[in-house]
Amino acid sequence: MRITMIIPAAGSSTRHPPNKLLNMIGDKTVIEQTIETYFDFDFEILLITGYESEKIAENISLALQAKIQIIINDQYSKGLSESIKAGVRAAQDGCDYFGFSLGDKPFLKKETIETLLFELETNKSKILIPTFKGIVGHPTFFSQTYHSELLTISGDSGGRELLKTHAEDVTYFPVNDRGIILDMDTYYTNQNEN
């Protein structure tokens, strides 16, 4: 099973400036932590940058950069959909699934990814969406079947329109991992409340 993992990291971080992806968690930046989540798997990893693309690249170690492909999305101001389309266009030929995981999701457990991959292998879900206590999260997986439709999305809604259009093809898969829904905006909100 060939998977291209697309990590949109092009947004302008308006809620937590200057750029939440470059904040440190331990000895690594947020974006490095997110990328490393997927290194134990045989994925093609595409990082989609836009806002401060040069600064983001400068803050990713050369060792990590050697294992990924960085795609610059000049249209990032038009919304998340432009990063998704940039990733789909750049994906390797013949991949079975497009995976999507936002760049500010560094808390995901690798065991969760293993569980989701097992579900894909076993049941061949066309669209697989993990949930935690009923809340949808990342990474999401879309079959190659939706290649053309993913290239037609617009705005900041990501693949949500496809979930409505192809509701019968969506598998919502519960996992015991809050990391699938915890992004840096949520993290900072919780820190400020404590």
GUDRENKOL-148509 format. One record per residue: x, y, z of N, C-alpha, C, O in turn; residue in one letter; residue number from 1. Coordinates in nm, 4 decimals, m for minus. Atoms other than C-alpha are relative to their C-alpha. Layout:
<recs>
       n_X       n_Y       n_Z      ca_X      ca_Y      ca_Z       c_X       c_Y       c_Z       o_X       o_Y       o_Z  gukol  dodren
         X         Y         Z         X         Y         Z         X         Y         Z         X         Y         Z      a     NUM
...
</recs>
This chain:
<recs>
       n_X       n_Y       n_Z      ca_X      ca_Y      ca_Z       c_X       c_Y       c_Z       o_X       o_Y       o_Z  gukol  dodren
    0.0851   m0.1188    0.0000    0.0000    0.0000    0.0000    0.0889    0.1242    0.0000    0.1679    0.1444    0.0922      m       1
   m0.0829   m0.1191    0.0134    0.1589    0.3252   m0.1157   m0.0790    0.1232    0.0435   m0.1890    0.1493   m0.0051      r       2
    0.0682   m0.1165   m0.0561    0.0708    0.6395    0.0765    0.0888    0.1229   m0.0134    0.2072    0.1197    0.0198      i       3
   m0.0656   m0.1303    0.0001    0.1668    0.9994    0.0146   m0.0599    0.0815    0.1142   m0.1791    0.1123    0.1136      t       4
    0.0458   m0.0806   m0.1134    0.1441    1.1958    0.3395    0.0278    0.1466   m0.0305    0.1428    0.1875   m0.0462      m       5
   m0.0079   m0.1419    0.0336    0.0738    1.5614    0.2673   m0.0200    0.0811    0.1282   m0.1222    0.0677    0.1955      i       6
    0.0045   m0.0784   m0.1232    0.1466    1.8043    0.5515   m0.0113    0.1482   m0.0360    0.0896    0.2129   m0.0640      i       7
    0.0164   m0.1438    0.0269   m0.0030    2.1502    0.4892    0.0587    0.0823    0.1144    0.0220    0.0646    0.2305      p       8
   m0.0648   m0.0855   m0.0997    0.2118    2.4080    0.6686    0.0220    0.1381   m0.0600    0.1280    0.1985   m0.0432      a       9
   m0.0148   m0.1234    0.0777    0.1468    2.7184    0.4607   m0.0704    0.1196    0.0610   m0.0519    0.2319    0.0140      a      10
    0.0819   m0.1082   m0.0549   m0.0859    2.9252    0.6803    0.0814    0.1082    0.0700    0.1984    0.0885    0.1027      g      11
   m0.0710   m0.1150   m0.0553    0.0027    3.2629    0.8280   m0.0066    0.0109    0.1519    0.0336    0.1126    0.2083      s      12
   m0.0039    0.0082   m0.1462   m0.0502    3.1619    1.1929   m0.0586    0.1249    0.0662    0.0001    0.1805    0.1591      s      13
    0.0587   m0.1251   m0.0489   m0.2827    3.4546    1.2595   m0.0459   m0.0076    0.1456   m0.0449    0.0930    0.2166      t      14
    0.0490    0.0109   m0.1379   m0.4178    3.3170    1.5871    0.1133   m0.0014    0.1018    0.0959    0.0426    0.2154      r      15
   m0.1140    0.0049   m0.0921   m0.0736    3.2599    1.7399    0.1270    0.0415   m0.0722    0.2146   m0.0411   m0.0981      h      16
   m0.1194   m0.0498    0.0660    0.1827    3.4818    1.5688    0.1192   m0.0014    0.0969    0.0975   m0.0097    0.2178      p      17
   m0.0322   m0.0221    0.1404    0.4595    3.5103    1.4770   m0.0158   m0.1247   m0.0870   m0.0677   m0.1131   m0.1981      p      18
    0.0222    0.1223    0.0775    0.4629    3.1466    1.3565    0.0077   m0.1201    0.0932    0.1156   m0.1608    0.1362      n      19
    0.0069    0.1086   m0.0978    0.3472    2.8625    1.5776    0.0796   m0.1226   m0.0424    0.1228   m0.2003    0.0427      k      20
   m0.0735    0.1178    0.0472    0.5205    2.6034    1.3572    0.1460    0.0034    0.0403    0.2125   m0.1002    0.0431      l      21
   m0.1411   m0.0144   m0.0347    0.8581    2.7400    1.4633    0.0232    0.0034    0.1500    0.1377    0.0139    0.1939      l      22
   m0.0172    0.0097   m0.1446    0.7933    2.7250    1.8373    0.0632   m0.1337    0.0353    0.0539   m0.2306   m0.0400      n      23
   m0.0716    0.1201   m0.0413    0.9919    2.4680    2.0288   m0.0862   m0.0865    0.0915   m0.1566   m0.0370    0.1796      m      24
    0.0524    0.0990   m0.0941    0.8612    2.1513    2.1905    0.1189   m0.0893    0.0310    0.1630   m0.1677   m0.0531      i      25
   m0.1249    0.0689   m0.0296    1.1565    2.0060    2.3731    0.1124    0.0627   m0.0822    0.1318    0.1842   m0.0797      g      26
   m0.1143   m0.0507    0.0769    1.4566    2.0357    2.1416   m0.0298    0.0098   m0.1497    0.0620    0.0248   m0.2304      d      27
    0.0370   m0.0061    0.1412    1.2616    2.0431    1.8133   m0.1129    0.1002   m0.0207   m0.1901    0.1290    0.0707      k      28
    0.1115   m0.0879    0.0327    1.0293    2.2838    1.6377   m0.1271   m0.0825   m0.0160   m0.1229   m0.2041   m0.0346      t      29
    0.1301    0.0658    0.0182    0.6597    2.2048    1.6113   m0.0044   m0.0730   m0.1336   m0.0476   m0.1881   m0.1400      v      30
    0.0082    0.0637    0.1317    0.6915    2.1343    1.2389    0.0928   m0.1210   m0.0093    0.0585   m0.2190   m0.0755      i      31
   m0.0880    0.1176   m0.0010    0.9879    1.9001    1.2947   m0.0660   m0.1170    0.0723   m0.0602   m0.2308    0.0256      e      32
    0.0689    0.1053   m0.0758    0.7906    1.7062    1.5562   m0.1104   m0.0631   m0.0842   m0.1265   m0.1851   m0.0852      q      33
    0.1084    0.0514    0.0829    0.4957    1.6759    1.3182    0.0540   m0.0892   m0.1106    0.0015   m0.1982   m0.1335      t      34
   m0.0584    0.0785    0.1085    0.7122    1.5532    1.0303    0.0512   m0.1341    0.0519    0.0275   m0.2382   m0.0093      i      35
   m0.0610    0.1227   m0.0532    0.8946    1.2996    1.2484   m0.1031   m0.1056    0.0370   m0.0719   m0.2246    0.0405      e      36
    0.1059    0.0958   m0.0328    0.5639    1.1409    1.3456   m0.0135   m0.1069   m0.1078   m0.0511   m0.2205   m0.0788      t      37
    0.0256    0.0904    0.1129    0.5553    0.9797    1.0007    0.1244   m0.0728   m0.0513    0.1173   m0.1423   m0.1527      y      38
   m0.1243    0.0578    0.0511    0.9173    0.8641    0.9665    0.0081   m0.1515    0.0123    0.0819   m0.2153   m0.0627      f      39
   m0.0079    0.1456   m0.0178    0.8600    0.5092    1.0881   m0.0827   m0.0755   m0.1038   m0.0896   m0.1984   m0.1012      d      40
    0.0883    0.0622    0.0983    0.6271    0.4449    0.7958    0.0539    0.0271   m0.1399    0.1212    0.1272   m0.1643      f      41
   m0.0537   m0.0111    0.1354    0.7038    0.3929    0.4306   m0.0859    0.0942   m0.0828   m0.1468    0.0547   m0.1822      d      42
    0.0793   m0.1019    0.0674    0.5351    0.7145    0.3238    0.0902    0.0900   m0.0839    0.2053    0.1147   m0.0481      f      43
   m0.0561   m0.1188    0.0623    0.6289    0.9711    0.0679   m0.0547    0.1173    0.0816   m0.1757    0.1269    0.1022      e      44
    0.0427   m0.1108   m0.0848    0.6190    1.2879    0.2808    0.0205    0.1310   m0.0754    0.1322    0.1648   m0.1144      i      45
   m0.0036   m0.1283    0.0675    0.5339    1.6199    0.1181   m0.0399    0.1090    0.0996   m0.1499    0.1064    0.1548      l      46
    0.0283   m0.1128   m0.0876    0.5553    1.9363    0.3276   m0.0352    0.1194   m0.0879    0.0441    0.1606   m0.1727      l      47
    0.0463   m0.1106    0.0825    0.3547    2.2216    0.1779    0.0154    0.1293    0.0788   m0.0529    0.1501    0.1790      i      48
   m0.0238   m0.1262   m0.0686    0.4837    2.5635    0.2799   m0.0521    0.1162   m0.0838   m0.0811    0.1012   m0.2025      t      49
    0.0478   m0.1190    0.0701    0.3726    2.9142    0.1899    0.0461    0.1233    0.0743    0.1459    0.1856    0.0378      g      50
   m0.0397   m0.1112   m0.0855    0.3846    3.1841    0.4553    0.1347   m0.0320    0.0658    0.1516   m0.1385    0.1252      y      51
   m0.1337    0.0171   m0.0578    0.7480    3.2275    0.5680    0.0631   m0.1337   m0.0395    0.1246   m0.2008    0.0433      e      52
   m0.0503    0.1299    0.0445    0.8461    2.9262    0.3580    0.1504   m0.0148    0.0214    0.1971   m0.1217    0.0606      s      53
   m0.1455    0.0085   m0.0185    1.2176    3.0088    0.3728    0.0349   m0.0189    0.1464    0.1230   m0.0981    0.1798      e      54
   m0.0287    0.0113   m0.1431    1.2125    3.0510    0.7502   m0.0347   m0.1395    0.0511    0.0378   m0.1954    0.1333      k      55
    0.0360    0.1361   m0.0414    1.0318    2.7197    0.7945    0.1067   m0.0990   m0.0441    0.1484   m0.1846    0.0339      i      56
   m0.1041    0.0913    0.0490    1.2871    2.5408    0.5759    0.1283    0.0139    0.0816    0.1948   m0.0856    0.1102      a      57
   m0.1209   m0.0236   m0.0792    1.5709    2.7000    0.7739   m0.0079   m0.0635    0.1382    0.0946   m0.0938    0.1993      e      58
    0.0201    0.0554   m0.1340    1.4217    2.5613    1.0949   m0.0345   m0.1481   m0.0012   m0.0827   m0.2021    0.0984      n      59
    0.0114    0.1451    0.0089    1.4006    2.2029    0.9724    0.1399   m0.0540   m0.0258    0.2067   m0.0114   m0.1201      i      60
   m0.1374    0.0503    0.0132    1.7216    2.0070    1.0148    0.0231   m0.0583   m0.1391   m0.0701   m0.1060   m0.2039      s      61
   m0.0345    0.0542    0.1314    1.9042    1.8988    0.6994   m0.0281   m0.1496   m0.0053   m0.0653   m0.2024   m0.1101      l      62
    0.0281    0.1448   m0.0047    1.8657    1.5361    0.8118   m0.1470   m0.0272   m0.0282   m0.1803   m0.1228   m0.0982      a      63
    0.1428    0.0163    0.0259    1.4874    1.5765    0.8121   m0.0342    0.0396   m0.1431   m0.1132   m0.0270   m0.2100      l      64
    0.0285   m0.0455    0.1359    1.4851    1.7705    0.4872    0.0358   m0.1056   m0.1039   m0.0279   m0.1147   m0.2088      q      65
   m0.0431    0.1023    0.0957    1.6655    1.4836    0.3172   m0.1040   m0.1099   m0.0174   m0.0994   m0.1852   m0.1147      a      66
    0.0991    0.1075    0.0034    1.3681    1.2568    0.3912   m0.1366    0.0443   m0.0499   m0.2294   m0.0359   m0.0602      k      67
    0.1292   m0.0529    0.0430    1.0911    1.4828    0.2674    0.0176    0.0823   m0.1271    0.1294    0.1099   m0.1704      i      68
   m0.0013   m0.0938    0.1114    0.9977    1.6970   m0.0291   m0.0767    0.1238    0.0440   m0.1895    0.1135    0.0923      q      69
    0.0664   m0.1250   m0.0367    0.9154    2.0628    0.0350   m0.0577    0.0635   m0.1262    0.0138    0.0885   m0.2232      i      70
    0.0706   m0.0625    0.1111    0.6562    2.2142   m0.1989   m0.0454    0.1380    0.0447   m0.1107    0.1507    0.1483      i      71
    0.0416   m0.1356   m0.0351    0.6024    2.5915   m0.1955   m0.1329    0.0322   m0.0687   m0.1456    0.0239   m0.1909      i      72
    0.1333   m0.0371    0.0476    0.2386    2.6974   m0.2302   m0.0116    0.1521    0.0001   m0.0329    0.2136    0.1046      n      73
    0.0079   m0.1460    0.0110    0.2330    3.0548   m0.3578   m0.1426    0.0521    0.0160   m0.1630    0.1724    0.0318      d      74
    0.1404   m0.0392   m0.0093   m0.1476    3.0576   m0.3364   m0.0578   m0.0230    0.1399   m0.1794   m0.0339    0.1554      q      75
    0.0465    0.0376   m0.1342   m0.1657    2.9897    0.0392   m0.1057    0.0947    0.0563   m0.1876    0.0540    0.1387      y      76
    0.0970   m0.0961   m0.0533   m0.3674    3.3066    0.1050   m0.1434   m0.0334   m0.0405   m0.2381    0.0209    0.0165      s      77
    0.1342    0.0396    0.0443   m0.6617    3.1447   m0.0779   m0.0592   m0.1116    0.0856   m0.1728   m0.1532    0.0627      k      78
    0.0543    0.1004   m0.0904   m0.7004    2.8843    0.1955    0.0690   m0.1350   m0.0075    0.1522   m0.1607   m0.0944      g      79
   m0.0592    0.1330   m0.0145   m0.6099    2.5310    0.2968   m0.0093   m0.0833   m0.1274    0.0798   m0.1632   m0.1563      l      80
    0.0210    0.0804    0.1202   m0.7469    2.3859   m0.0262    0.1170    0.0107   m0.0974    0.1487   m0.0862   m0.1664      s      81
   m0.1108   m0.0176    0.0935   m0.4548    2.5305   m0.2235    0.1207   m0.0856    0.0395    0.1940   m0.1335   m0.0470      e      82
   m0.1093    0.0872   m0.0454   m0.2048    2.3390   m0.0095   m0.0319   m0.1460   m0.0293    0.0556   m0.2232   m0.0687      s      83
    0.0411    0.1369    0.0311   m0.4040    2.0191   m0.0503    0.0213   m0.0284   m0.1484    0.0755   m0.1327   m0.1850      i      84
   m0.0156    0.0199    0.1443   m0.4092    2.0622   m0.4266    0.1468   m0.0052   m0.0405    0.1848   m0.0851   m0.1261      k      85
   m0.1433    0.0019    0.0310   m0.0364    2.1399   m0.4372    0.0603   m0.1357    0.0349    0.1438   m0.1880   m0.0388      a      86
   m0.0506    0.1308   m0.0405    0.0318    1.8165   m0.2490   m0.0467   m0.1114   m0.0914    0.0317   m0.1986   m0.1290      g      87
    0.0550    0.1037    0.0884   m0.1970    1.6039   m0.4644    0.0690    0.0043   m0.1356    0.1018   m0.0998   m0.1926      v      88
   m0.0676   m0.0126    0.1300   m0.0386    1.7407   m0.7812    0.1429   m0.0527    0.0054    0.1927   m0.1076   m0.0929      r      89
   m0.1405    0.0401   m0.0113    0.3110    1.6644   m0.6501    0.0189   m0.1455    0.0418    0.1311   m0.1960    0.0400      a      90
   m0.0102    0.1367   m0.0522    0.2327    1.3147   m0.5189    0.0547   m0.0966   m0.1040    0.0379   m0.0785   m0.2246      a      91
   m0.0559    0.1030    0.0867    0.4093    1.0116   m0.6584   m0.1107   m0.0662   m0.0819   m0.2245   m0.0788   m0.0365      q      92
    0.0960    0.0734    0.0831    0.2376    0.8308   m0.9429   m0.0318   m0.1341    0.0656    0.0564   m0.2013    0.1190      d      93
    0.0383    0.1336   m0.0460    0.0433    0.5267   m0.8364   m0.0186   m0.0157    0.1488   m0.0286   m0.1284    0.1973      g      94
    0.0246    0.0181   m0.1434   m0.0049    0.6037   m0.4687   m0.1456   m0.0452    0.0187   m0.2341   m0.0076   m0.0581      c      95
    0.1338    0.0529   m0.0263   m0.3063    0.4256   m0.3216   m0.0853    0.0970    0.0812   m0.2068    0.1051    0.0633      d      96
    0.0718   m0.0942   m0.0856   m0.3970    0.6904   m0.0648    0.0782    0.1300    0.0145    0.2012    0.1317    0.0171      y      97
   m0.0548   m0.1278   m0.0428   m0.3401    1.0566    0.0017   m0.0316    0.0142    0.1481   m0.1477    0.0072    0.1884      f      98
    0.0211   m0.0291   m0.1413   m0.2899    1.1198    0.3717    0.0173    0.1495    0.0223    0.0984    0.2135   m0.0445      g      99
   m0.0105   m0.1426   m0.0305   m0.3375    1.4672    0.5176    0.0122    0.0183    0.1510   m0.0661   m0.0371    0.2282      f     100
   m0.0180   m0.0287   m0.1424   m0.2087    1.5921    0.8511    0.0562    0.1407    0.0139    0.1640    0.1693   m0.0380      s     101
   m0.0403   m0.1403   m0.0098   m0.1826    1.9602    0.9432    0.1350    0.0136    0.0709    0.1702   m0.0666    0.1574      l     102
   m0.1351   m0.0188   m0.0508    0.1621    2.0964    1.0256    0.0091    0.0298    0.1478    0.1157    0.0138    0.2073      g     103
   m0.0040   m0.0327   m0.1434    0.0646    2.2025    1.3785   m0.0644   m0.1098    0.0846   m0.1306   m0.0820    0.1846      d     104
    0.0527    0.1147   m0.0763   m0.0318    1.8522    1.4974    0.1159   m0.0899    0.0428    0.1324   m0.1990   m0.0118      k     105
   m0.1183    0.0771   m0.0386    0.2833    1.7297    1.6763   m0.0236   m0.1029    0.1107    0.0711   m0.1672    0.1561      p     106
    0.0263    0.0827   m0.1184    0.1085    1.5279    1.9492   m0.0563   m0.1385   m0.0323   m0.0917   m0.2137    0.0586      f     107
    0.0595    0.1256    0.0447   m0.0156    1.2307    1.7470    0.0892   m0.1194    0.0355    0.2108   m0.1143    0.0170      l     108
   m0.0758    0.1213   m0.0334    0.0888    0.8835    1.8666    0.0231   m0.0850   m0.1248   m0.0655   m0.1000   m0.2089      k     109
   m0.0310    0.0859    0.1148    0.2634    0.6577    1.6170   m0.0857   m0.1268    0.0011   m0.1165   m0.1822   m0.1044      k     110
    0.0864    0.1178   m0.0101    0.0530    0.3677    1.7473   m0.1352    0.0252   m0.0674   m0.1966   m0.0662   m0.1224      e     111
    0.1265   m0.0355    0.0645   m0.2531    0.5522    1.6206    0.0115   m0.0145   m0.1513   m0.0798   m0.0649   m0.2167      t     112
   m0.0215    0.0139    0.1441   m0.1084    0.5678    1.2707    0.0024   m0.1471   m0.0385   m0.0557   m0.1857   m0.1399      i     113
   m0.0032    0.1442    0.0269   m0.0363    0.1942    1.2852   m0.1411   m0.0575   m0.0030   m0.1736   m0.1390   m0.0893      e     114
    0.1384    0.0476   m0.0052   m0.3993    0.1318    1.3818   m0.0776    0.0419   m0.1240   m0.1532   m0.0372   m0.1803      t     115
    0.0705   m0.0497    0.1185   m0.5286    0.3473    1.0972    0.0470   m0.0730   m0.1259   m0.0337   m0.1039   m0.2136      l     116
   m0.0520    0.0733    0.1156   m0.3012    0.1737    0.8468   m0.0541   m0.1420   m0.0046   m0.0846   m0.1941   m0.1119      l     117
    0.0570    0.1348   m0.0053   m0.4242   m0.1650    0.9630   m0.1450    0.0017   m0.0487   m0.1882   m0.0883   m0.1207      f     118
    0.1386   m0.0145    0.0454   m0.7814   m0.0466    0.9085   m0.0057    0.0171   m0.1514   m0.0907   m0.0428   m0.2174      e     119
   m0.0031   m0.0189    0.1452   m0.6952    0.0697    0.5569    0.0322   m0.1302   m0.0720   m0.0325   m0.1654   m0.1707      l     120
   m0.0414    0.1266    0.0619   m0.5219   m0.2576    0.4726   m0.1119   m0.1035    0.0070   m0.1339   m0.1789   m0.0877      e     121
    0.1002    0.1035   m0.0243   m0.8039   m0.4673    0.6161   m0.1298    0.0267   m0.0750   m0.1844   m0.0624   m0.1401      t     122
    0.1332   m0.0300    0.0514   m1.1150   m0.2890    0.4991   m0.0023    0.0881   m0.1246   m0.1087    0.1137   m0.1808      n     123
   m0.0101   m0.0786    0.1246   m0.9894   m0.0759    0.2067   m0.0982    0.1172   m0.0014   m0.1634    0.1437   m0.1024      k     124
    0.0896   m0.1157   m0.0065   m1.1867    0.2258    0.3238    0.0355    0.1001   m0.1091    0.1532    0.1238   m0.1361      s     125
   m0.0280   m0.1009    0.1025   m1.2243    0.4851    0.0497    0.0428    0.1321    0.0634    0.1331    0.1998    0.0143      k     126
   m0.0391   m0.1179   m0.0775   m1.2088    0.7701    0.3003    0.0011   m0.0418    0.1469   m0.0983   m0.0927    0.1987      i     127
   m0.0125    0.0394   m0.1403   m1.0827    0.7107    0.6535    0.0280    0.1240    0.0846    0.1244    0.1968    0.0609      l     128
   m0.0100   m0.1176   m0.0863   m1.1313    0.9746    0.9238    0.0056   m0.0469    0.1458   m0.0904   m0.1071    0.1938      i     129
   m0.0039    0.0391   m0.1412   m1.0124    0.9145    1.2819   m0.0832    0.0955    0.0850   m0.0962    0.2136    0.0528      p     130
    0.0755   m0.0837   m0.0932   m1.2268    1.0417    1.5681    0.0465   m0.0283    0.1429    0.0903   m0.1386    0.1758      t     131
   m0.0278    0.0134   m0.1428   m1.1634    1.1027    1.9366   m0.1187    0.0575    0.0750   m0.1451    0.1777    0.0692      f     132
    0.1207   m0.0396   m0.0721   m1.4746    1.1125    2.1545   m0.0977    0.0738   m0.0912   m0.1596    0.1728   m0.0522      k     133
    0.0957   m0.0540    0.0949   m1.6799    1.1896    1.8463    0.0478    0.1196   m0.0803   m0.0253    0.1701   m0.1655      g     134
   m0.0547   m0.1153    0.0714   m1.4558    1.4706    1.7204    0.0964   m0.0496   m0.1078    0.1847   m0.1304   m0.0794      i     135
   m0.0867    0.0458    0.1086   m1.2891    1.4230    1.3814    0.1372    0.0649    0.0119    0.1506    0.1777    0.0593      v     136
   m0.1368   m0.0498   m0.0110   m0.9126    1.4634    1.3598    0.0855   m0.0397   m0.1194    0.0340   m0.0702   m0.2270      g     137
   m0.0989    0.0343    0.1024   m0.5980    1.3900    1.1583    0.0922   m0.1100    0.0534    0.1076   m0.1258    0.1745      h     138
    0.0000   m0.0153    0.1457   m0.4449    1.2199    0.9745   m0.1255   m0.0608   m0.0635   m0.1840   m0.1562   m0.0122      p     139
    0.1091    0.0560    0.0790   m0.7180    1.1614    0.7198    0.0590   m0.0657   m0.1239    0.1686   m0.0308   m0.1678      t     140
   m0.0484    0.0725    0.1173   m0.6839    0.9284    0.4229   m0.1091   m0.0043   m0.1067   m0.2237   m0.0402   m0.0797      f     141
    0.0914    0.0007    0.1143   m0.8460    0.9604    0.0815    0.0573   m0.0901   m0.1085    0.1734   m0.0765   m0.1468      f     142
   m0.0416    0.0901    0.1067   m0.8284    0.6892   m0.1822    0.0380    0.0781   m0.1256   m0.0110    0.1886   m0.1491      s     143
   m0.0382   m0.0544    0.1298   m0.6644    0.7624   m0.5172   m0.1231    0.0294   m0.0865   m0.1178    0.1116   m0.1780      q     144
    0.1263   m0.0209    0.0716   m1.0232    0.7452   m0.6452   m0.0385    0.1472   m0.0060   m0.1017    0.1912   m0.1021      t     145
    0.0429   m0.1393   m0.0113   m1.0666    1.1078   m0.5375    0.1045    0.0995   m0.0498    0.0952    0.2192   m0.0226      y     146
   m0.1072   m0.0868    0.0505   m0.7564    1.2443   m0.7103   m0.0564    0.1228   m0.0718   m0.0217    0.2361   m0.0386      h     147
    0.0532   m0.1118    0.0796   m0.9518    1.4561   m0.9587   m0.0849    0.0946    0.0838   m0.0774    0.2163    0.0673      s     148
    0.0867   m0.0851   m0.0814   m1.2042    1.5797   m0.7035    0.0783    0.0831    0.1013    0.0406    0.1962    0.1318      e     149
   m0.0829   m0.0763   m0.0929   m0.9354    1.6834   m0.4581    0.0604    0.1231   m0.0677    0.0896    0.2230   m0.0019      l     150
   m0.0568   m0.1126    0.0744   m0.8000    1.9111   m0.7300   m0.1034    0.1071   m0.0333   m0.0699    0.2097   m0.0924      l     151
    0.1052   m0.0988    0.0292   m1.1352    2.0931   m0.7545   m0.0477    0.0736    0.1252   m0.1309    0.1637    0.1147      t     152
    0.0475   m0.0644   m0.1228   m1.1800    2.1950   m0.3890    0.0496    0.1440    0.0056    0.1450    0.1807   m0.0630      i     153
   m0.0384   m0.1404   m0.0101   m1.1573    2.5600   m0.2913   m0.0219    0.0507    0.1413   m0.0906   m0.0126    0.2215      s     154
    0.0203   m0.0627   m0.1295   m1.1405    2.7883    0.0091    0.0797   m0.0652    0.1111    0.1838   m0.1264    0.0875      g     155
   m0.0743    0.0441   m0.1184   m1.0368    2.6931    0.3597   m0.0600   m0.1239    0.0654   m0.0304   m0.1532    0.1813      d     156
    0.0704    0.1122   m0.0618   m1.2511    2.3842    0.4140    0.0704   m0.1338   m0.0181    0.0224   m0.2360    0.0311      s     157
   m0.0697    0.1266    0.0194   m0.9983    2.1232    0.3069   m0.0851   m0.0981   m0.0773   m0.1463   m0.0627   m0.1781      g     158
    0.0765    0.1029    0.0693   m1.1638    1.7977    0.2079   m0.1411   m0.0196    0.0516   m0.2054   m0.1196    0.0197      g     159
    0.1317    0.0184   m0.0626   m1.4859    1.8541    0.4017   m0.1135   m0.0153   m0.1009   m0.2096   m0.0884   m0.0770      r     160
    0.1051    0.0107    0.1015   m1.6925    1.8975    0.0867   m0.0113   m0.1429   m0.0526   m0.1209   m0.1917   m0.0801      e     161
    0.0022    0.1390    0.0486   m1.5911    1.5493   m0.0279   m0.0666   m0.0913    0.1016   m0.1312   m0.1893    0.0644      l     162
    0.0641    0.0815   m0.1032   m1.7066    1.4079    0.3046   m0.1512    0.0083   m0.0114   m0.2214   m0.0891    0.0160      l     163
    0.1445   m0.0147    0.0185   m2.0526    1.5470    0.2343   m0.0447   m0.0680   m0.1292   m0.1451   m0.1392   m0.1323      k     164
    0.0366    0.0543    0.1318   m2.0584    1.4479   m0.1314    0.0055   m0.1518   m0.0023   m0.0752   m0.2165   m0.0691      t     165
   m0.0194    0.1462    0.0018   m1.9376    1.0928   m0.0622   m0.0174   m0.0589    0.1400    0.0628   m0.1406    0.1854      h     166
    0.0229    0.0435   m0.1387   m2.0835    1.0336    0.2829   m0.0039   m0.1517    0.0133    0.0369   m0.2065    0.1157      a     167
    0.0105    0.1464   m0.0068   m2.1470    0.6677    0.1992    0.1358   m0.0684   m0.0051    0.1466   m0.1862    0.0288      e     168
   m0.1345    0.0578    0.0120   m1.7728    0.6134    0.1403    0.0889    0.0290    0.1201    0.2031   m0.0167    0.1254      d     169
   m0.0827   m0.0447   m0.1118   m1.6532    0.7634    0.4692   m0.0087   m0.0983    0.1164   m0.1175   m0.1361    0.1597      v     170
   m0.0080    0.0793   m0.1226   m1.5370    0.5453    0.7578    0.0523    0.0905    0.1107    0.1649    0.1399    0.1035      t     171
   m0.0439   m0.0741   m0.1179   m1.5237    0.7317    1.0895    0.0507   m0.1019    0.1012   m0.0243   m0.1878    0.1474      y     172
   m0.0657    0.1052   m0.0770   m1.2795    0.5352    1.3016    0.0441    0.0538    0.1361    0.1355    0.1360    0.1424      f     173
   m0.0356   m0.0506   m0.1337   m1.2632    0.5946    1.6811    0.1389   m0.0482    0.0432    0.1726   m0.1654    0.0269      p     174
   m0.1310    0.0348   m0.0556   m0.9140    0.6027    1.8347    0.0126    0.0629    0.1379   m0.0522    0.1631    0.1680      v     175
   m0.0213   m0.0515   m0.1351   m0.7965    0.6575    2.1904    0.1272    0.0854    0.0021    0.2270    0.0505    0.0652      n     176
   m0.1177   m0.0859    0.0129   m0.5584    0.9413    2.1088   m0.0469    0.1444   m0.0182   m0.0896    0.1836   m0.1268      d     177
    0.0405   m0.1411    0.0081   m0.6373    1.3036    2.1882    0.0885    0.0781   m0.0966    0.0508    0.1858   m0.1428      r     178
   m0.0924   m0.0674    0.0905   m0.3394    1.3949    1.9709   m0.0552    0.0218   m0.1393   m0.0066    0.1086   m0.2118      g     179
    0.0554   m0.0177    0.1350   m0.5513    1.3571    1.6573   m0.0789    0.1301   m0.0118   m0.0986    0.1812   m0.1221      i     180
    0.0778   m0.1253    0.0033   m0.7532    1.6661    1.7553    0.0746    0.1169    0.0636    0.0301    0.2313    0.0540      i     181
   m0.0725   m0.1055   m0.0710   m0.4933    1.8608    1.9548    0.0986    0.0680   m0.0941    0.1997    0.0095   m0.1328      l     182
   m0.0932   m0.0781    0.0804   m0.3322    2.1311    1.7439    0.0606    0.1085    0.0887    0.0275    0.1175    0.2069      d     183
   m0.0692   m0.0988   m0.0820   m0.1144    2.4204    1.8587   m0.0931    0.1089    0.0515   m0.0711    0.1617    0.1605      m     184
    0.0958   m0.0995   m0.0488   m0.4071    2.6637    1.8829   m0.0687   m0.0496    0.1261   m0.0812    0.0238    0.2241      d     185
    0.0641    0.0601   m0.1172   m0.5848    2.4275    2.1230    0.0984   m0.0110    0.1152    0.0641    0.0151    0.2305      t     186
   m0.1048    0.0154   m0.1013   m0.2598    2.3624    2.3072    0.0247    0.1314    0.0741    0.0318    0.1337    0.1970      y     187
   m0.0255   m0.1292   m0.0639   m0.1965    2.7331    2.3691   m0.1192    0.0461    0.0832   m0.1022    0.1047    0.1901      y     188
    0.1199   m0.0366   m0.0755   m0.5564    2.7890    2.4780   m0.0023   m0.0723    0.1340   m0.0314   m0.0121    0.2373      t     189
   m0.0010    0.0777   m0.1240   m0.5269    2.5091    2.7337    0.1095    0.0484    0.0948    0.0891    0.0515    0.2161      n     190
   m0.1104   m0.0475   m0.0837   m0.1903    2.6431    2.8577   m0.0399    0.1313    0.0702   m0.0076    0.1533    0.1869      q     191
    0.0384   m0.1289   m0.0563   m0.3384    2.9882    2.9106   m0.1080   m0.0131    0.1061   m0.1211    0.0726    0.1934      n     192
    0.1072    0.0207   m0.0962   m0.6319    2.8454    3.1048    0.0509   m0.0630    0.1295   m0.0157   m0.0572    0.2329      e     193
   m0.0547    0.0676   m0.1190   m0.4069    2.6542    3.3463    0.0839    0.0955    0.0856    0.1371    0.0552    0.1890      n     194
</recs>
